[in-house]
Amino acid sequence: MSNEPTHNPKLKSFIDVPQGSHFPIQNIPFGVFVPPSGGSPRVCTAIGDQVADLSVLETNGFFDGAALKGKEVFDKSSLNPFMALGPAARREARSVISKLLSEDEPTLRDNQPLREKIFFNMGDVQMKLPVQIGDYTDFYSSREHATNVGTMFRGKDNALQPNWLHIPVGYHGRSSSVIVSGTDLHRPQGQTKADDAEAPSFTPSRLVDFELEMGFFVGQGNDLGKPLSINSAEDHIFGLALVNDWSARDIQKWEYVPLGPFLAKNFGTSMSPWIITLEALEPFRTSGPTQSDPEPLPYLKSSKPSTYDIHLEVHLKGEEMDSPHRICASNFKYLYWSMAQQLVHHSITGCNMRTGDMLASGTISGPTEDSYGSMLELSWRGSKPLKFPNGEERKFIKDGDTIIMTGWAQGDGYRVGFGECTGKILPCVDLGL
């Protein structure tokens, strides 16, 4: 078997892959699932509308290459043991899976009893949080988003803070409240203060927002005191997922100064259940925004294209709406600071990154109003409500609203997609106050 699955758009699987599917044989994502009969979670991949149990392939001895033989990493409740083996193991696994799924390979195609143990309809399984996340850092890497928010709160002439074009700005988030797609959230409560009020009050947040982001996950980390380099940073990135960094804008406004986000961000962060590898995205590698005025310091300068052309969308469905409505379309390539730059900057002090750490991009906004990646921007701080066909309007998210994020890289006749990241806002919990 070859070391890496081909990116040939003509490659087909013996499993039927519907037109427009996010999971053709060119993708081979990784996730964690529980089969319809129950039992313990285990590692899987997706092909078309099917989930394939990799623990069965492992038990039957198909992963017999140098990087995976005897490792027993797929009958696990998270991807972490597999991720910790590094890029060679990931590429080997993809090669084996690609070969076994190919339309001209009889090993699984012609073995119906074995296939019945491996494949399940995607709608019949329960997808779990795929990674045991130790640390979660959220960046602020979209120039358009930072400019929009800065313009709203500080004016056009002072939109970007003086450090923004020099460093990937970020903050440490709360890993315990990262949740898998499909998990609903209660509206948060906390301290807010109106501009004309003398003192803060304790209320449900009135300004709940989504943030269109992507997160990437550390595979192999680095030792304390040994920073990562820009030229090898991608070797430490296992893959990417869709991320919705839910935000309570009114809580955020009151608490933000002087130390930044805290309770406004810690009540929930949703992520899609599938991790898409850099190998799957390689055909879609492209250059990000020009970084020339100013140029990054040497430790942040890369000589190769450092991002990917990934189309992103956000849809909103209210309880009284017949169907979801697209409210924005953006692209991962708009980010000013790349994943490699974010990771290197995070480690440059000697910080040790660990397997399973999640680093999110920050809101991904584009250059046009319909590409803004948050309600704060789409409604321009509530001054331009979004209008829907049933007559409803939205300035921010209402109870009962479901936010659906999706994204894909478009190939020649196929898509490498991320599936969906969904979440619904429920009414706040009654505290009896």
C-alpha positions as CSV (number, residue, x, y, z in Angstrom):
1,M,0.0,0.0,0.0
2,S,1.2,3.5,-0.8
3,N,2.3,5.9,2.0
4,E,-0.5,8.4,1.3
5,P,-3.9,8.1,-0.4
6,T,-4.0,9.7,-3.8
7,H,-5.9,13.0,-4.3
8,N,-7.1,11.8,-7.7
9,P,-10.6,13.1,-8.1
10,K,-11.5,10.0,-10.1
11,L,-10.9,7.7,-7.1
12,K,-14.1,5.9,-6.1
13,S,-15.2,3.7,-3.2
14,F,-17.4,0.5,-3.4
15,I,-19.5,2.3,-0.8
16,D,-22.0,4.6,-2.5
17,V,-21.2,8.2,-1.9
18,P,-24.1,10.6,-2.7
19,Q,-23.4,13.6,-4.9
20,G,-22.2,16.5,-2.8
21,S,-21.4,14.3,0.2
22,H,-18.8,15.8,2.6
23,F,-17.2,12.4,3.0
24,P,-15.9,10.9,-0.3
25,I,-12.9,8.5,-0.3
26,Q,-10.6,11.6,-0.7
27,N,-11.5,12.8,2.8
28,I,-11.1,10.0,5.4
29,P,-12.0,12.0,8.5
30,F,-11.6,10.7,12.0
31,G,-14.2,10.7,14.8
32,V,-15.5,8.7,17.8
33,F,-18.9,7.0,17.8
34,V,-21.1,4.6,19.7
35,P,-22.8,2.0,17.4
36,P,-26.6,1.5,17.4
37,S,-26.4,-1.5,19.7
38,G,-24.5,0.6,22.3
39,G,-21.3,-0.3,24.0
40,S,-18.1,1.7,24.5
41,P,-17.0,4.5,22.2
42,R,-14.5,3.7,19.5
43,V,-12.7,5.5,16.7
44,C,-14.3,5.6,13.2
45,T,-14.1,7.2,9.8
46,A,-16.8,8.3,7.4
47,I,-17.5,7.3,3.8
48,G,-20.6,8.8,2.2
49,D,-23.5,8.2,4.6
50,Q,-21.7,5.4,6.4
51,V,-19.6,5.2,9.5
52,A,-16.7,2.7,9.5
53,D,-15.6,1.2,12.8
54,L,-11.8,1.3,12.7
55,S,-11.5,-0.8,15.9
56,V,-12.8,-3.8,13.9
57,L,-10.2,-3.2,11.1
58,E,-7.5,-3.0,13.8
59,T,-8.7,-6.2,15.5
60,N,-8.6,-8.0,12.2
61,G,-4.9,-7.0,11.6
62,F,-5.3,-4.5,8.8
63,F,-3.2,-1.8,10.4
64,D,0.1,-3.8,10.1
65,G,2.5,-1.1,9.0
66,A,5.5,0.1,10.9
67,A,3.8,3.1,12.5
68,L,0.6,1.3,13.7
69,K,1.3,-2.4,14.2
70,G,0.6,-3.4,17.7
71,K,-0.4,0.1,18.9
72,E,-4.1,-0.6,19.5
73,V,-5.3,3.0,19.3
74,F,-8.7,2.6,17.7
75,D,-10.6,0.8,20.3
76,K,-10.5,3.9,22.5
77,S,-12.9,6.6,23.6
78,S,-10.9,9.4,22.1
79,L,-8.5,10.1,19.2
80,N,-5.7,11.1,21.6
81,P,-3.7,7.8,21.6
82,F,-3.8,7.8,17.8
83,M,-3.0,11.5,17.6
84,A,0.0,11.1,19.9
85,L,1.7,8.7,17.4
86,G,2.3,11.6,15.0
87,P,1.9,12.2,11.3
88,A,3.5,9.0,10.1
89,A,0.8,6.9,11.8
90,R,-2.0,9.2,10.5
91,R,-0.7,8.9,7.0
92,E,-0.4,5.2,7.3
93,A,-3.9,4.8,8.6
94,R,-5.3,6.9,5.8
95,S,-3.4,4.8,3.2
96,V,-4.8,1.6,4.6
97,I,-8.4,2.9,4.8
98,S,-8.2,4.3,1.3
99,K,-7.1,1.0,-0.1
100,L,-9.7,-1.0,1.8
101,L,-12.5,1.4,0.7
102,S,-11.5,1.5,-3.0
103,E,-13.9,0.1,-5.5
104,D,-11.4,-2.3,-7.0
105,E,-10.3,-3.8,-3.6
106,P,-12.2,-7.0,-2.8
107,T,-11.1,-7.4,0.9
108,L,-14.1,-5.6,2.4
109,R,-16.2,-5.3,-0.8
110,D,-16.7,-9.0,-1.1
111,N,-16.8,-10.0,2.5
112,Q,-20.4,-9.2,3.6
113,P,-20.1,-10.7,7.1
114,L,-17.1,-8.5,7.9
115,R,-18.8,-5.4,6.3
116,E,-21.8,-5.9,8.6
117,K,-19.5,-5.5,11.6
118,I,-17.7,-2.4,10.3
119,F,-20.3,-0.2,8.6
120,F,-23.3,1.6,10.1
121,N,-25.7,4.2,8.8
122,M,-24.5,7.6,10.0
123,G,-28.0,8.5,11.2
124,D,-28.1,5.5,13.5
125,V,-25.0,6.1,15.5
126,Q,-24.1,8.5,18.3
127,M,-21.2,10.7,17.6
128,K,-19.1,11.7,20.6
129,L,-16.6,14.5,21.4
130,P,-13.7,13.1,19.4
131,V,-10.8,14.5,21.4
132,Q,-10.0,14.7,25.1
133,I,-9.1,18.4,25.2
134,G,-6.6,19.4,27.8
135,D,-6.2,23.1,27.0
136,Y,-8.2,25.3,24.7
137,T,-6.9,28.6,23.3
138,D,-9.0,30.9,21.2
139,F,-7.3,33.3,18.8
140,Y,-8.5,36.6,17.2
141,S,-7.0,36.1,13.8
142,S,-9.4,37.6,11.3
143,R,-8.4,41.2,10.3
144,E,-11.9,41.9,9.0
145,H,-13.5,40.7,12.3
146,A,-11.1,42.6,14.5
147,T,-11.5,45.7,12.4
148,N,-15.3,45.5,12.5
149,V,-15.4,45.0,16.2
150,G,-12.8,47.7,16.8
151,T,-14.8,50.2,14.6
152,M,-18.0,49.6,16.6
153,F,-16.4,50.2,19.9
154,R,-13.4,52.5,19.3
155,G,-14.1,54.1,15.9
156,K,-12.6,53.6,12.5
157,D,-9.3,55.4,13.2
158,N,-8.6,53.2,16.3
159,A,-10.1,49.9,15.1
160,L,-7.0,47.7,15.4
161,Q,-5.1,47.7,18.6
162,P,-1.3,48.5,18.1
163,N,-0.2,44.9,18.6
164,W,-2.7,43.2,16.3
165,L,-0.6,43.2,13.1
166,H,2.5,42.0,15.0
167,I,1.2,39.0,17.0
168,P,-1.6,36.4,16.9
169,V,-3.7,37.6,19.7
170,G,-5.4,35.0,21.8
171,Y,-6.8,34.0,25.2
172,H,-7.2,30.8,27.2
173,G,-10.7,29.4,27.0
174,R,-12.5,26.7,29.0
175,S,-11.9,23.2,27.7
176,S,-14.5,21.6,30.1
177,S,-17.4,23.3,28.2
178,V,-16.3,22.3,24.7
179,I,-19.2,20.2,23.5
180,V,-19.9,18.0,20.4
181,S,-22.3,19.2,17.7
182,G,-26.0,18.6,18.6
183,T,-25.6,19.5,22.3
184,D,-28.1,22.2,23.3
185,L,-27.1,25.1,25.6
186,H,-29.0,27.2,28.1
187,R,-28.9,30.9,27.8
188,P,-26.2,32.2,30.2
189,Q,-26.8,34.6,33.1
190,G,-24.4,37.0,34.6
191,Q,-23.6,40.6,35.4
192,T,-24.3,43.2,32.7
193,K,-24.4,47.0,32.9
194,A,-26.3,49.3,30.6
195,D,-24.5,52.4,29.5
196,D,-26.9,54.6,31.4
197,A,-27.0,52.5,34.5
198,E,-25.2,53.4,37.7
199,A,-24.5,49.8,38.7
200,P,-24.5,46.4,37.1
201,S,-27.4,43.9,37.4
202,F,-27.7,40.1,37.3
203,T,-29.8,39.1,34.3
204,P,-30.0,36.6,31.5
205,S,-27.8,37.6,28.6
206,R,-29.8,39.5,26.0
207,L,-27.0,39.4,23.4
208,V,-26.2,35.8,22.8
209,D,-24.1,35.4,19.7
210,F,-22.4,32.7,17.6
211,E,-18.9,33.0,16.3
212,L,-17.9,31.2,13.1
213,E,-14.6,29.6,13.7
214,M,-12.4,26.6,12.9
215,G,-10.3,24.8,15.5
216,F,-7.2,22.7,15.0
217,F,-5.8,20.0,17.3
218,V,-2.3,19.3,18.4
219,G,-1.1,15.8,17.5
220,Q,2.4,15.5,18.9
221,G,3.3,18.3,21.3
222,N,6.6,19.8,22.4
223,D,8.6,19.6,25.6
224,L,8.5,22.4,28.1
225,G,11.1,25.0,27.2
226,K,11.5,23.9,23.6
227,P,9.4,26.1,21.3
228,L,8.1,24.9,17.9
229,S,9.5,26.3,14.7
230,I,7.4,27.8,11.9
231,N,8.9,25.3,9.4
232,S,7.9,22.2,11.3
233,A,4.7,23.5,13.0
234,E,2.3,21.7,10.7
235,D,3.8,18.3,11.7
236,H,2.3,18.9,15.1
237,I,-1.2,19.6,13.7
238,F,-3.5,16.6,13.5
239,G,-6.5,18.2,11.8
240,L,-9.3,20.7,11.9
241,A,-13.0,20.9,12.9
242,L,-15.8,23.5,12.8
243,V,-16.1,25.5,16.0
244,N,-18.9,27.8,17.3
245,D,-17.5,29.9,20.1
246,W,-20.8,31.0,21.6
247,S,-20.6,34.4,23.2
248,A,-22.7,36.6,25.5
249,R,-21.9,40.1,24.2
250,D,-23.4,42.1,27.1
251,I,-21.6,40.0,29.8
252,Q,-18.5,40.4,27.7
253,K,-18.8,44.2,27.5
254,W,-18.9,44.6,31.3
255,E,-16.2,42.1,32.2
256,Y,-13.8,42.6,29.2
257,V,-11.6,45.3,30.8
258,P,-8.9,44.8,31.8
259,L,-8.2,41.0,31.4
260,G,-10.4,40.0,28.5
261,P,-13.0,37.3,27.9
262,F,-14.1,35.2,30.9
263,L,-17.8,34.3,31.7
264,A,-19.0,35.6,28.3
265,K,-17.2,32.7,26.6
266,N,-17.1,29.8,29.1
267,F,-20.7,28.6,29.0
268,G,-20.2,26.6,25.8
269,T,-18.1,26.0,22.7
270,S,-19.5,23.7,20.1
271,M,-17.4,21.6,17.6
272,S,-18.2,19.3,14.8
273,P,-17.6,15.6,15.4
274,W,-15.2,14.9,12.5
275,I,-11.5,15.9,12.4
276,I,-10.3,16.6,8.9
277,T,-6.6,16.0,8.4
278,L,-4.1,18.2,6.7
279,E,-3.5,15.5,4.2
280,A,-7.1,15.6,3.0
281,L,-6.9,19.4,2.7
282,E,-3.5,19.5,0.9
283,P,-5.0,19.9,-2.6
284,F,-6.7,23.1,-1.3
285,R,-3.7,24.8,0.1
286,T,-3.5,28.5,-0.7
287,S,-1.9,31.7,0.4
288,G,-3.5,33.8,3.1
289,P,-3.6,37.7,3.2
290,T,-0.3,39.5,2.5
291,Q,1.7,40.2,5.6
292,S,4.1,43.0,4.5
293,D,3.1,46.2,6.4
294,P,4.5,45.3,8.9
295,E,6.3,42.0,8.2
296,P,6.0,39.4,10.9
297,L,9.1,38.9,13.1
298,P,11.4,36.1,11.8
299,Y,10.0,33.4,14.0
300,L,6.5,33.9,12.4
301,K,7.6,34.1,8.8
302,S,6.8,31.1,6.6
303,S,8.0,30.6,3.0
304,K,5.1,28.4,1.8
305,P,1.3,28.9,1.4
306,S,0.0,28.5,4.8
307,T,-3.8,28.2,4.7
308,Y,-6.6,26.4,2.9
309,D,-9.5,27.4,0.6
310,I,-12.5,26.2,2.7
311,H,-15.9,27.6,2.1
312,L,-17.9,28.2,5.3
313,E,-21.6,28.9,6.0
314,V,-23.8,29.6,8.9
315,H,-27.6,28.9,8.9
316,L,-30.2,30.0,11.5
317,K,-33.5,28.2,12.2
318,G,-35.9,29.7,14.6
319,E,-38.7,27.7,16.2
320,E,-41.3,29.3,13.9
321,M,-39.3,28.9,10.7
322,D,-40.0,26.1,8.3
323,S,-36.3,25.6,7.3
324,P,-32.8,27.0,8.2
325,H,-31.8,30.2,6.4
326,R,-28.2,31.0,5.5
327,I,-27.1,34.2,7.2
328,C,-23.4,34.3,6.2
329,A,-20.8,32.7,3.9
330,S,-17.1,33.1,4.6
331,N,-13.8,31.3,3.9
332,F,-11.0,30.0,6.1
333,K,-8.4,31.6,3.7
334,Y,-9.5,35.1,5.0
335,L,-7.7,34.6,8.3
336,Y,-4.7,36.9,8.6
337,W,-2.8,34.7,11.0
338,S,-2.3,31.1,10.0
339,M,-2.6,27.9,12.1
340,A,1.2,27.5,12.0
341,Q,1.7,31.1,13.2
342,Q,-0.8,30.6,16.0
343,L,0.8,27.4,17.2
344,V,4.4,28.7,17.0
345,H,3.5,31.9,18.8
346,H,1.7,30.0,21.5
347,S,4.8,27.9,22.1
348,I,7.5,30.6,21.6
349,T,7.9,31.2,25.4
350,G,8.6,27.5,25.9
351,C,5.0,26.6,26.6
352,N,4.5,22.9,26.1
353,M,1.6,22.0,23.8
354,R,0.1,18.7,24.4
355,T,-1.8,16.0,22.4
356,G,-5.4,17.0,22.1
357,D,-5.0,20.7,22.8
358,M,-7.5,22.8,20.7
359,L,-6.6,26.1,19.2
360,A,-9.5,28.0,17.6
361,S,-9.1,30.7,14.9
362,G,-11.4,33.4,16.3
363,T,-14.3,34.6,14.2
364,I,-13.7,34.2,10.5
365,S,-15.2,37.3,8.7
366,G,-14.7,38.2,5.1
367,P,-14.6,41.5,3.3
368,T,-18.4,41.8,2.5
369,E,-21.3,42.2,4.9
370,D,-22.8,38.8,4.0
371,S,-19.4,37.2,5.0
372,Y,-19.3,38.5,8.6
373,G,-19.0,35.6,11.0
374,S,-21.1,36.8,14.0
375,M,-24.4,38.4,14.7
376,L,-22.6,41.3,16.3
377,E,-21.3,42.2,12.8
378,L,-24.2,40.9,10.7
379,S,-26.6,43.1,12.6
380,W,-23.9,45.8,13.2
381,R,-24.4,45.8,17.0
382,G,-28.1,45.4,16.6
383,S,-28.7,48.5,14.3
384,K,-29.3,46.4,11.2
385,P,-31.6,43.5,12.1
386,L,-31.5,40.4,9.9
387,K,-34.9,39.8,8.2
388,F,-36.3,36.4,7.5
389,P,-39.0,35.2,5.0
390,N,-41.6,34.6,7.8
391,G,-41.4,38.2,8.9
392,E,-39.1,37.6,11.9
393,E,-36.1,39.7,12.6
394,R,-32.9,38.9,14.6
395,K,-30.4,41.3,16.2
396,F,-29.0,38.4,18.3
397,I,-29.9,34.8,19.0
398,K,-33.3,34.1,20.6
399,D,-34.3,31.1,22.7
400,G,-35.2,28.2,20.5
401,D,-32.9,29.3,17.7
402,T,-30.6,26.6,16.2
403,I,-27.3,27.7,14.6
404,I,-25.9,25.3,12.0
405,M,-22.4,25.7,10.7
406,T,-20.9,23.8,7.8
407,G,-17.9,24.0,5.5
408,W,-16.1,22.2,2.7
409,A,-13.2,22.4,0.3
410,Q,-14.4,22.0,-3.3
411,G,-12.5,19.6,-5.5
412,D,-13.0,18.5,-9.1
413,G,-16.3,16.7,-8.8
414,Y,-15.9,16.0,-5.0
415,R,-15.9,17.8,-1.7
416,V,-13.8,17.4,1.3
417,G,-16.3,18.5,4.0
418,F,-16.5,19.0,7.7
419,G,-20.2,17.9,8.2
420,E,-22.1,20.2,10.5
421,C,-21.7,21.9,13.8
422,T,-25.1,22.6,15.3
423,G,-26.4,23.9,18.6
424,K,-29.7,25.3,20.0
425,I,-30.1,28.0,22.6
426,L,-32.6,27.0,25.4
427,P,-34.1,29.3,27.9
428,C,-31.9,30.1,31.0
429,V,-32.0,27.9,34.0
430,D,-34.3,29.2,36.8
431,L,-32.0,29.9,39.8
432,G,-34.9,31.0,42.0
433,L,-33.4,34.4,42.6
